Amino acid sequence: MLMSYFAQIERDWRLWNIASLAALLLAGCATLSSPRLPSADTRDWTAYQIEIGNQTVRFEIPPDESTDFPAFEIPRKIDLSDPRIFDQSGSGPELLARFWDYRTSRSAPVDGTLRAYILLWHSEGELTNVAALASALAENASLTKVKELLQGGTGGPHDKLKFEPLLVAGKQGLLVHHETSPAHYAVALDEHHYLTIYVSGAGVTRPDWRENARAAAAAIFYSIQIESRE
């Protein structure tokens, strides 16, 4: 399912980075200064834009990403004419996969992590309204389960989806509720492509940091916009 896909990304990236991080620490090259913790203050955030077909996706994110993950390179352009960018489940390229840890210093234990994902999907059906978007989400969730089974996995538990209409990226979209994983957002990009968005700092436990993480997550979410270039 979508959230198990995100969880696998995090597990792979953390394991991948352990060896290189340990080498830096042994060499005395690790930075021990306190990182900037994302909050509602967006003055030093970086704005990005990605061209996808005839649409442009814009968003802003904080600096000082987690050192537990290799840097994710945000694409500048995605060519929708290339059929290889989507797999059999309809899943396509990531537009964003960044993480920010909340801790007192770079050597201190992590209290929690702010996570932000934006993923591009293909829909066989035409996305004429939010009902069509909901159908595409359900269909691609079923295809994702089949893909996981073919890859030797269990396919995960049955996850019934519930949809709530919501303004997403300046357009009519959906808040997608899961029975077995956190909710995420979805919005049509064009007639046959849509975005899924997950932004959350729910794992942060210290009260003041938790409020900062919630504010930063909201700021990232509301910065996401889709603009037509036609």
BAFI-3210 file (N, C-alpha, C; in Angstrom, 3 decimals, decimal comma, padded with zeros to 6 digits):
// residues 230
n [1|2|3|4|5|6|7|8|9|10|11|12|13|14|15|16|17|18|19|20|21|22|23|24|25|26|27|28|29|30|31|32|33|34|35|36|37|38|39|40|41|42|43|44|45|46|47|48|49|50|51|52|53|54|55|56|57|58|59|60|61|62|63|64|65|66|67|68|69|70|71|72|73|74|75|76|77|78|79|80|81|82|83|84|85|86|87|88|89|90|91|92|93|94|95|96|97|98|99|100|101|102|103|104|105|106|107|108|109|110|111|112|113|114|115|116|117|118|119|120|121|122|123|124|125|126|127|128|129|130|131|132|133|134|135|136|137|138|139|140|141|142|143|144|145|146|147|148|149|150|151|152|153|154|155|156|157|158|159|160|161|162|163|164|165|166|167|168|169|170|171|172|173|174|175|176|177|178|179|180|181|182|183|184|185|186|187|188|189|190|191|192|193|194|195|196|197|198|199|200|201|202|203|204|205|206|207|208|209|210|211|212|213|214|215|216|217|218|219|220|221|222|223|224|225|226|227|228|229|230]
n.u [000,837|000,284|001,454|003,103|004,942|006,170|007,276|009,138|010,964|012,057|013,255|015,187|016,789|017,767|019,306|021,125|022,612|023,932|026,571|028,160|027,703|028,778|031,459|032,078|031,794|033,842|036,004|035,983|034,548|031,938|029,230|028,406|026,826|023,766|020,903|018,731|015,392|012,480|009,676|006,866|008,034|008,971|010,902|013,508|013,146|013,255|012,158|010,687|010,117|008,495|008,272|005,718|004,494|002,015|001,767|002,806|004,286|004,556|006,328|007,422|010,105|011,766|015,224|018,152|017,925|017,413|020,301|020,322|019,497|020,285|020,710|017,804|017,306|015,512|013,469|013,557|012,082|009,664|009,171|006,321|005,838|007,392|006,927|008,103|008,325|006,299|005,138|003,620|001,607|000,822|002,308|004,612|007,339|008,985|008,336|009,053|010,813|011,661|013,169|013,113|014,757|013,954|015,818|018,189|020,849|023,088|024,240|022,600|019,897|017,113|014,050|011,734|010,464|009,873|008,138|007,949|006,358|005,816|004,211|003,974|001,346|-000,169|-003,291|-005,572|-008,214|-010,138|-009,626|-011,988|-013,390|-013,682|-014,781|-013,964|-011,255|-011,148|-011,866|-009,647|-007,624|-008,425|-008,286|-005,533|-004,461|-005,249|-003,809|-001,241|-001,132|-001,237|001,183|003,022|002,545|003,440|006,090|006,896|005,993|003,511|001,418|000,128|-002,339|-005,932|-007,101|-009,406|-010,495|-011,422|-012,870|-012,515|-013,679|-011,578|-009,715|-006,824|-003,592|-004,539|-006,671|-009,657|-009,540|-008,733|-008,868|-007,481|-008,451|-007,152|-007,545|-005,445|-003,160|-001,605|-003,476|-003,502|-003,109|-004,667|-004,655|-005,791|-003,607|-003,657|-005,659|-005,031|-003,237|-002,191|-001,414|-000,117|000,089|001,908|002,425|003,778|004,383|003,891|005,209|006,744|007,399|008,031|006,458|006,739|008,268|006,569|004,432|005,793|006,486|003,968|003,128|005,061|004,588|002,017|002,643|004,283|002,423|000,427|001,934|002,106|001,312|-000,487|-000,081|-001,279|000,404|-000,633]
n.v [-001,184|002,422|003,722|001,706|001,626|004,155|003,722|001,706|003,122|004,829|002,955|001,735|003,951|004,823|002,561|002,471|004,761|004,395|003,283|005,238|007,446|006,560|006,404|009,093|010,056|008,644|009,728|012,211|014,186|014,846|017,039|018,776|020,828|022,503|021,759|023,695|023,744|022,856|025,058|027,300|029,471|030,500|031,896|031,274|029,208|027,101|027,537|025,484|024,362|022,223|021,052|019,347|017,762|019,830|021,220|022,943|022,226|023,603|024,196|024,768|024,144|023,421|024,144|022,170|019,228|015,829|014,049|011,359|010,342|009,970|012,791|013,796|014,345|016,827|016,753|018,763|018,687|016,533|014,093|013,214|011,729|009,518|006,205|004,527|005,619|005,005|002,324|-001,012|-000,640|001,926|003,756|006,434|008,786|010,218|013,409|014,728|013,818|014,189|014,703|015,790|015,921|016,165|017,176|017,886|018,271|017,362|015,019|013,988|011,847|011,166|012,764|012,831|012,875|015,052|014,483|014,561|013,833|013,709|012,169|011,065|009,781|007,579|007,425|005,222|005,765|008,727|011,703|013,364|014,480|014,606|012,187|010,465|010,613|009,367|006,763|006,116|006,133|003,970|001,880|001,909|001,338|-001,315|-002,447|-001,959|-003,685|-006,142|-005,957|-006,046|-008,648|-010,130|-009,549|-011,080|-010,380|-009,960|-008,430|-006,970|-006,013|-005,976|-002,849|-000,589|002,246|005,607|008,616|012,127|015,155|017,909|020,973|020,913|021,804|024,084|023,147|021,154|018,357|015,355|014,117|011,234|008,572|005,853|002,510|001,167|002,723|006,049|008,975|010,493|012,963|013,675|014,794|015,746|016,107|016,390|015,190|012,452|011,995|012,144|013,487|012,184|013,125|013,325|014,708|015,084|015,486|013,765|011,966|013,346|014,006|015,760|018,493|021,316|021,053|019,374|021,070|022,859|021,115|020,404|022,901|023,400|021,261|021,939|024,338|023,442|021,836|023,749|025,302|023,956|024,071|023,888|024,821|025,692|025,745|026,309]
n.w [000,000|-000,119|002,167|003,173|001,149|001,473|004,026|003,480|001,911|003,859|005,627|003,941|003,254|005,759|006,574|004,473|004,948|007,367|007,427|006,098|007,745|010,165|009,445|009,064|011,671|013,002|011,774|012,768|011,577|011,876|012,340|015,235|015,993|016,903|015,008|012,836|013,708|012,001|011,778|012,135|011,010|007,990|006,643|005,792|004,068|001,112|-002,201|-004,697|-008,065|-010,359|-013,586|-015,155|-017,765|-019,025|-016,721|-013,725|-010,700|-007,546|-004,477|-001,053|001,209|004,398|005,436|006,414|006,346|007,520|008,557|008,523|006,187|002,720|000,541|-001,149|-004,484|-005,874|-008,677|-011,688|-013,966|-015,461|-017,833|-019,279|-021,513|-021,522|-021,119|-019,286|-016,796|-015,078|-013,063|-012,954|-011,156|-011,456|-010,116|-010,042|-010,538|-007,655|-006,413|-004,188|-001,285|001,649|004,918|008,309|011,306|014,771|017,354|020,003|019,271|016,584|017,355|019,249|020,458|018,264|018,596|017,097|013,687|011,009|008,056|004,512|001,572|-001,925|-004,520|-007,869|-009,888|-012,330|-013,995|-015,448|-016,052|-016,877|-015,111|-014,199|-012,076|-008,425|-007,688|-009,719|-009,225|-006,705|-007,467|-009,061|-007,131|-005,509|-007,376|-008,066|-005,591|-005,278|-007,406|-006,485|-004,305|-005,664|-007,067|-004,907|-004,021|-006,237|-006,065|-003,998|-001,504|001,142|000,411|002,241|004,795|004,220|003,286|003,761|002,069|002,800|001,678|001,753|000,609|-000,178|-000,318|-002,139|-002,927|-004,165|-005,669|-006,183|-004,216|-002,369|000,966|002,072|003,919|005,775|007,044|008,208|008,183|008,274|007,193|003,909|001,273|-001,900|-005,290|-008,508|-011,256|-014,036|-016,805|-016,671|-014,618|-011,237|-007,946|-004,895|-001,532|001,411|004,453|007,555|011,050|013,063|014,699|016,534|019,899|022,086|023,610|022,728|020,416|019,017|018,399|016,734|014,653|013,672|012,738|010,781|009,033|008,149|006,852|004,747|003,368|002,600|000,952|-001,409|-004,751|-007,843|-011,130|-014,325|-017,464|-019,844]
ca.u [000,000|001,054|002,265|004,170|005,940|006,932|008,034|010,286|011,935|012,754|014,116|016,326|017,672|018,465|020,309|022,146|023,413|024,594|028,005|028,814|027,617|029,747|032,790|032,251|031,984|035,169|036,995|035,880|034,004|030,519|028,879|027,680|026,044|022,324|020,262|017,531|014,218|011,395|008,555|006,011|008,869|009,369|011,692|014,707|012,786|013,605|011,047|010,990|009,065|008,741|007,420|005,200|003,569|001,624|001,530|003,948|004,044|005,417|006,250|008,544|010,487|012,798|016,594|018,650|017,307|018,007|021,539|020,136|019,063|020,995|019,933|016,916|017,395|014,189|013,561|013,122|011,130|009,325|008,656|005,207|005,784|008,201|006,063|008,865|008,367|005,233|005,170|002,340|000,593|000,549|003,215|005,629|008,470|008,806|008,666|009,620|010,968|012,612|012,933|013,753|014,755|013,863|016,719|018,911|022,077|023,204|024,687|021,605|018,842|016,023|012,754|010,734|010,866|008,905|008,276|007,198|006,417|004,879|004,420|003,184|000,680|-000,910|-004,637|-006,106|-009,457|-010,010|-009,866|-012,884|-013,887|-013,107|-015,260|-013,049|-009,988|-011,306|-011,826|-008,258|-006,879|-008,792|-007,746|-004,082|-004,165|-005,382|-002,680|-000,052|-001,182|-000,853|002,622|003,735|002,436|004,310|007,470|007,171|005,466|002,191|000,393|-000,395|-003,734|-006,958|-007,165|-010,549|-010,248|-012,513|-012,462|-013,123|-013,328|-010,751|-008,913|-005,431|-002,761|-005,356|-007,673|-010,493|-008,849|-009,274|-008,141|-007,694|-008,310|-006,856|-007,808|-004,223|-002,023|-002,025|-004,147|-002,713|-003,902|-004,562|-005,225|-005,529|-002,662|-004,282|-006,709|-004,621|-002,176|-002,519|-000,384|-000,431|000,891|001,919|003,277|003,399|005,362|003,124|006,062|007,462|006,720|008,229|005,319|007,055|008,684|005,396|003,714|006,585|006,382|002,630|003,096|005,896|003,870|000,943|003,239|004,676|001,212|-000,238|002,799|002,018|000,369|-000,426|-000,410|-001,242|001,229|-001,329]
ca.v [000,000|003,649|004,028|000,712|002,075|005,209|003,142|000,997|004,146|005,289|001,874|001,582|005,113|004,831|001,513|002,874|005,858|004,083|003,094|006,501|008,315|006,061|006,789|010,516|010,223|008,146|010,658|013,490|015,189|015,064|018,346|018,603|022,020|022,289|022,052|024,509|022,884|023,452|025,620|028,141|030,511|029,988|032,926|030,734|028,024|027,127|027,279|024,617|024,171|021,060|021,024|018,010|017,994|021,237|021,733|023,233|021,988|024,452|024,006|025,272|023,254|023,974|023,651|021,262|017,905|014,805|013,431|009,909|009,986|010,662|013,906|013,497|015,382|017,197|016,930|020,042|018,429|015,130|013,881|012,276|010,907|008,325|005,248|003,773|006,275|004,453|000,859|-001,673|-000,167|003,331|004,592|007,094|009,414|011,055|014,825|015,158|012,825|014,836|014,405|016,715|015,350|017,061|016,768|019,035|018,427|016,319|013,781|013,571|010,964|011,815|012,706|012,546|013,322|015,628|013,796|015,161|013,069|013,951|011,096|011,184|008,540|007,546|006,865|004,783|006,500|010,182|012,317|014,487|015,047|013,924|010,799|009,738|010,543|008,327|005,477|005,875|005,803|002,611|000,961|001,830|000,654|-002,745|-002,823|-001,958|-004,939|-007,206|-005,811|-006,532|-010,104|-010,642|-009,354|-011,984|-009,871|-010,438|-007,538|-006,179|-006,260|-005,251|-001,473|000,104|003,673|006,562|009,843|013,378|016,260|018,925|021,768|020,453|022,473|025,063|022,481|020,192|017,092|014,429|013,577|009,791|007,918|004,425|001,767|000,596|003,637|007,449|009,575|011,320|013,795|013,383|015,829|015,516|017,008|016,594|014,207|011,072|011,943|012,788|013,499|011,858|013,991|012,977|015,603|014,885|015,435|013,110|011,196|014,213|013,869|016,902|019,384|022,504|020,581|018,829|022,202|023,351|020,146|020,559|024,163|023,239|020,364|022,727|025,310|022,718|021,443|024,895|025,897|023,171|024,632|023,380|025,885|025,282|026,593|026,498]
ca.w [000,000|-000,265|003,328|003,279|000,183|002,116|005,127|002,910|001,531|005,058|006,128|003,034|003,333|007,045|006,546|003,501|005,435|008,631|007,246|005,781|008,914|011,131|008,972|009,350|013,109|013,355|011,219|013,460|010,660|012,129|012,887|016,480|016,310|016,922|013,723|012,840|013,744|011,218|012,545|011,298|010,421|006,669|005,961|005,164|003,299|-000,308|-003,111|-005,836|-009,055|-011,211|-014,768|-015,465|-018,865|-019,145|-015,377|-012,864|-009,274|-006,716|-003,033|-000,269|002,303|005,283|005,293|007,457|006,289|008,369|008,083|008,484|004,841|001,645|000,013|-002,260|-005,514|-006,371|-010,139|-012,236|-015,047|-015,669|-019,183|-019,221|-022,724|-021,290|-020,420|-018,301|-015,486|-014,247|-012,998|-013,223|-010,204|-011,744|-009,336|-010,847|-009,857|-006,468|-006,561|-002,909|-000,216|002,552|006,326|009,232|012,653|015,918|018,432|020,539|018,491|015,564|017,984|020,242|019,937|017,531|019,283|016,067|012,356|010,065|006,780|003,407|000,330|-003,023|-005,488|-009,097|-010,287|-013,588|-013,929|-016,734|-016,259|-016,946|-013,803|-014,486|-010,821|-007,257|-007,685|-010,596|-008,499|-005,684|-008,164|-009,465|-005,919|-005,111|-008,378|-007,962|-004,331|-005,571|-008,255|-005,631|-003,545|-006,596|-007,316|-003,737|-004,011|-007,294|-005,622|-002,896|-000,248|001,552|-000,105|003,345|005,155|003,468|003,775|003,184|001,946|002,902|001,005|002,226|-000,293|000,478|-001,237|-002,112|-003,945|-004,856|-006,501|-005,473|-004,038|-001,381|002,107|001,964|005,212|005,741|008,274|008,770|008,048|008,345|006,046|003,020|000,375|-003,328|-006,152|-009,927|-011,909|-015,341|-017,069|-016,405|-013,620|-009,960|-006,912|-003,511|-000,667|002,831|005,228|008,949|012,135|014,123|015,604|017,464|021,196|022,986|023,287|021,924|019,103|018,338|017,820|015,604|013,562|013,087|011,994|009,589|008,120|007,534|005,935|003,541|002,649|001,984|-000,081|-002,638|-005,722|-009,223|-012,079|-015,726|-018,322|-021,119]
c.u [000,886|001,972|003,355|005,287|006,811|007,805|009,267|011,363|012,756|013,701|015,358|017,307|018,435|019,570|021,458|023,106|024,187|026,105|028,721|028,786|028,619|031,165|033,073|032,522|033,374|036,256|036,949|035,277|032,542|030,291|028,000|026,840|024,557|021,719|019,094|016,326|013,085|010,238|007,677|006,793|009,453|010,317|012,934|014,419|013,148|012,390|011,533|009,821|009,477|007,762|007,028|004,149|003,293|001,367|002,855|003,530|005,055|005,237|007,488|008,821|011,601|014,197|016,897|017,906|018,070|019,275|021,450|019,738|019,975|020,088|019,089|016,975|016,012|014,283|013,075|012,060|010,908|008,645|007,570|005,107|006,600|007,378|006,776|008,839|007,269|005,326|003,767|001,237|000,173|001,457|004,328|006,695|008,048|009,181|009,370|009,670|012,055|012,167|013,705|013,614|014,676|014,720|017,558|020,222|022,152|023,696|023,678|020,579|017,732|014,727|011,645|011,164|009,674|009,179|007,424|007,439|005,412|005,214|003,466|002,631|000,015|-002,267|-005,090|-007,398|-009,221|-010,444|-010,712|-013,386|-013,308|-013,602|-014,359|-011,673|-010,037|-011,247|-010,402|-007,405|-007,157|-008,211|-006,237|-003,647|-004,255|-004,220|-001,375|000,016|-000,754|000,653|003,432|003,689|003,368|005,782|007,820|006,682|004,099|001,072|-000,229|-001,840|-004,691|-007,156|-008,305|-010,297|-011,536|-012,016|-013,251|-012,718|-012,611|-010,000|-007,442|-004,678|-003,574|-006,436|-008,535|-009,784|-009,517|-008,306|-008,494|-007,408|-008,097|-007,249|-006,517|-003,010|-002,528|-002,674|-003,145|-003,668|-003,692|-005,231|-004,853|-004,553|-003,176|-005,276|-006,332|-003,479|-002,628|-001,347|-000,947|000,577|000,772|002,911|002,854|004,609|004,765|003,998|006,821|006,704|006,890|007,220|005,667|007,511|007,503|004,586|004,457|006,463|005,023|002,552|003,907|005,217|002,756|001,500|003,699|003,441|000,575|000,645|002,665|000,921|000,590|-000,898|-000,293|-000,383|000,578|-001,966]
c.v [001,253|003,894|002,984|001,043|003,161|004,657|002,413|001,975|004,564|004,223|001,731|002,726|005,151|003,780|001,891|003,881|005,538|004,005|004,413|007,451|007,880|006,457|008,259|010,771|009,780|009,077|012,019|014,581|015,483|016,432|018,182|019,820|021,720|022,632|023,014|023,584|023,550|023,904|026,413|029,258|029,989|030,936|032,371|029,454|028,216|026,758|026,437|024,639|023,049|021,103|019,580|018,174|019,477|021,897|022,026|023,030|022,811|024,089|024,598|024,319|023,880|023,477|022,592|019,931|016,922|014,235|011,911|009,412|010,653|011,736|013,451|014,655|015,646|017,450|018,310|019,862|016,937|014,998|012,811|011,401|009,625|007,312|004,497|004,407|005,776|002,929|000,296|-001,257|001,269|004,286|005,144|007,757|010,157|012,492|015,336|013,971|013,356|014,632|015,401|016,164|016,456|016,471|017,972|019,301|017,273|014,999|013,231|012,634|011,770|011,649|012,323|013,189|013,885|015,007|014,481|014,352|013,653|012,929|011,283|009,814|008,707|006,888|006,457|005,529|007,998|010,805|013,579|015,177|014,243|012,481|009,932|009,591|009,455|006,937|005,119|005,482|004,371|001,586|000,803|001,198|-000,863|-003,237|-002,862|-003,235|-006,125|-007,160|-006,343|-008,049|-010,727|-010,517|-010,208|-011,515|-010,443|-009,618|-006,675|-006,497|-005,494|-003,879|-000,748|001,596|004,468|007,906|011,044|014,505|017,379|019,701|021,372|021,133|023,449|024,483|021,573|018,839|016,272|014,247|012,096|009,147|006,420|003,785|001,367|001,511|005,077|007,947|010,333|012,082|013,363|014,500|015,518|016,565|017,384|015,454|012,783|010,950|012,660|012,689|012,943|012,601|013,498|013,896|015,487|014,931|014,728|012,355|012,024|014,256|015,071|017,991|020,581|022,116|020,043|019,944|022,785|022,425|020,238|021,814|024,056|022,337|021,117|023,718|024,644|022,389|022,625|025,603|025,175|023,764|023,993|024,493|025,364|026,266|026,794|027,882]
c.w [000,000|000,917|003,543|002,297|000,794|003,236|004,614|002,471|002,739|005,587|005,258|003,175|004,651|007,072|005,617|004,092|006,709|008,464|006,988|006,961|009,969|010,741|009,254|010,827|013,538|012,864|011,883|012,624|010,910|012,734|014,106|016,848|016,212|015,571|013,906|012,781|012,970|012,105|011,577|010,605|009,104|005,929|005,273|004,382|001,825|-001,153|-004,297|-006,813|-009,995|-012,374|-015,069|-016,549|-019,020|-017,801|-014,670|-011,416|-008,482|-005,248|-002,374|000,884|003,138|004,917|006,355|007,484|007,176|007,739|008,072|007,095|003,817|001,043|-001,174|-003,247|-006,100|-007,882|-010,566|-013,311|-015,161|-017,012|-019,141|-020,460|-022,587|-020,504|-019,305|-016,909|-014,552|-014,241|-013,175|-012,264|-010,483|-011,001|-010,206|-010,011|-008,580|-006,815|-005,316|-001,964|000,705|003,999|007,192|010,653|013,708|017,038|018,840|019,821|017,506|016,128|018,985|019,616|019,256|018,317|018,306|014,768|011,594|008,704|005,716|002,138|-000,664|-004,098|-006,665|-009,488|-011,646|-013,367|-015,326|-017,063|-016,272|-015,627|-013,970|-013,232|-009,658|-007,152|-008,565|-009,946|-007,437|-006,311|-008,583|-008,269|-005,471|-006,075|-008,235|-006,643|-004,518|-006,420|-007,461|-004,803|-004,420|-006,868|-006,142|-003,647|-005,051|-006,917|-004,408|-001,547|000,059|000,954|000,967|003,652|004,268|004,096|003,069|003,212|002,122|002,399|001,525|001,288|000,459|-000,590|-001,059|-003,255|-004,790|-005,744|-005,639|-005,431|-002,960|-000,217|002,157|003,315|005,019|007,073|008,967|008,686|008,083|007,060|005,177|002,104|-001,067|-004,112|-007,595|-010,449|-013,297|-015,553|-016,669|-015,395|-012,349|-009,002|-005,620|-002,636|000,769|003,527|006,687|009,876|013,326|015,112|016,610|018,788|022,121|022,645|022,416|020,524|018,314|017,691|016,633|014,397|012,879|012,236|010,707|008,561|007,402|006,519|004,642|002,705|001,919|000,954|-001,421|-003,532|-007,089|-010,145|-013,498|-016,520|-019,682|-021,191]
res [m|l|m|s|y|f|a|q|i|e|r|d|w|r|l|w|n|i|a|s|l|a|a|l|l|l|a|g|c|a|t|l|s|s|p|r|l|p|s|a|d|t|r|d|w|t|a|y|q|i|e|i|g|n|q|t|v|r|f|e|i|p|p|d|e|s|t|d|f|p|a|f|e|i|p|r|k|i|d|l|s|d|p|r|i|f|d|q|s|g|s|g|p|e|l|l|a|r|f|w|d|y|r|t|s|r|s|a|p|v|d|g|t|l|r|a|y|i|l|l|w|h|s|e|g|e|l|t|n|v|a|a|l|a|s|a|l|a|e|n|a|s|l|t|k|v|k|e|l|l|q|g|g|t|g|g|p|h|d|k|l|k|f|e|p|l|l|v|a|g|k|q|g|l|l|v|h|h|e|t|s|p|a|h|y|a|v|a|l|d|e|h|h|y|l|t|i|y|v|s|g|a|g|v|t|r|p|d|w|r|e|n|a|r|a|a|a|a|a|i|f|y|s|i|q|i|e|s|r|e]
***
